[in-house]
Amino acid sequence: MYFVIRKNPTWNQQYYYLVKASGNHATLATSEMYVSKQAAKDSLNIIFRESKDATYTDETGEQ
């Protein structure tokens, strides 16, 4: 898995990042928009720091 920071040329020049699969390079997730590139990087740094303990929660109410 890897991350790509991009700049949206049509939406106020804001920044966002993609979460990409290493093997087929498919986009797995897209972030929210950030006003600055540094804000996008700061968000990624939180992910890097916290991911070693990452879990998920299923809130669908389904089994």
N, C-alpha and C positions, 0 to 999 in steps of 0.2 A: 504494500500500500504506500502511496505517496501523495503529496499535496501540490497543487498548482495555484499560484496567485494570479488573478487576472484583473484587468480594469475594464469596466463596462462602458463602452464609448457612447451608448445611447441613453444611459440612465444616470445623468449627473456626474459622469466620470468616476463613479464609486468603485471600490475594490471588493472582490469576493474571492473565495478559494473553492477549489474542487478537491474532493477526495477521490483518488483514482486507484483502480486495481493494478497491481504490478504486472500480472500476466497478460491480460488482454487490454489493459489501459481503459477499461470501461469506467464511466463516471458513477461512483457509488453514492455520492452526496454532494450537495452544493450549499455553501454557507449563506448567511444573510449578507446584506450589503454593508460595507464599512466606508466611512467618509475618508479615511486615510489608509495608506498602505501599512503604516505602523500599527494601526488598530487591527488590521487583518493578521499581521504577524504576531501581535500580542495574543490574539485568540488562538492561533496555531500553537504558540508556546504553552498555553494552558493545556491544550490537548496533549502535547508531547509530555508535559510534566505529569499529568493525571492519568495517562493511558495505561500505565503499568498496572493500575488497580481498576481498570474499567470493567463495568458490568452493564447489563441492560435490564430494564423493567418492562414487562408486558402489561400495559394498562388497557387492553382491549376488552377485558372481561370474558374472553373466549379461552377455551382450553387448547 
